[in-house]
């Protein structure tokens, strides 16, 4: 059966009801989702592992959003202080040894009835075929899924679903920029693989009325914090 084509915001509709809630986005990148939930009335907080990783988000920060330098296994929040913890395509970027501690930490900061939502890319699709040229994440994505399938007792699995995401990029230069921005260690690998990435971009890219895009299949796992 064909998977639905959804944006990240569409995938989260009906799962995250942000108005008046504290929403923590771990691995927030440029803060797009933090700003989205702040506009919907949440106290939205973005987390990144370094000040450098937060620069793009801080340049665009507005009312209702804030940012902290922290790691998923050491969140700077009180017990039961959040309603939603998000890992949006970021859980597999944790060190493998930190994955299960990060789930325990998410359970700690969630209030009873709060939700942990983890959206993770599958190791398939045209965007994966392109990005694996600089960093093949097959094993680490499998490790992330194994951790999510064995959550701490306080996190009760609620639902799992799959969808396709269209990764829209105007040109190969933007792809190279995106790939290098994920983590500093990737920059050298991206530079070394650049000629092959450019060739593969032309071979794999698709185009519709909205412009060039690649397909990235996604899995969403939702957990509820027990009492």
RAVEN-V134784 format. One record per run of one state. SS is the DSSP state (alpha for helix, beta for strand, coil for the rest). FROM is the first residue (numbers start at 1). TO is the last residue. If there is no record, write none. Layout:
ss->[SS | SS]
from->[FROM | FROM]
to->[TO | TO]
This chain:
ss->[coil | beta | coil | alpha | coil | beta | coil | alpha | coil | beta | coil | alpha | coil | beta | coil | beta | coil | beta | coil | beta | coil | alpha | coil | alpha | beta | coil | alpha | coil | alpha | coil | beta | coil | alpha | coil | alpha | coil | beta | coil | beta | coil]
from->[1 | 4 | 6 | 8 | 13 | 22 | 27 | 32 | 40 | 43 | 49 | 51 | 60 | 65 | 70 | 71 | 72 | 74 | 75 | 82 | 89 | 91 | 94 | 96 | 110 | 122 | 126 | 132 | 138 | 149 | 155 | 169 | 172 | 182 | 186 | 205 | 206 | 209 | 211 | 226]
to->[3 | 5 | 7 | 12 | 21 | 26 | 31 | 39 | 42 | 48 | 50 | 59 | 64 | 69 | 70 | 71 | 73 | 74 | 81 | 88 | 90 | 93 | 95 | 109 | 121 | 125 | 131 | 137 | 148 | 154 | 168 | 171 | 181 | 185 | 204 | 205 | 208 | 210 | 225 | 227]
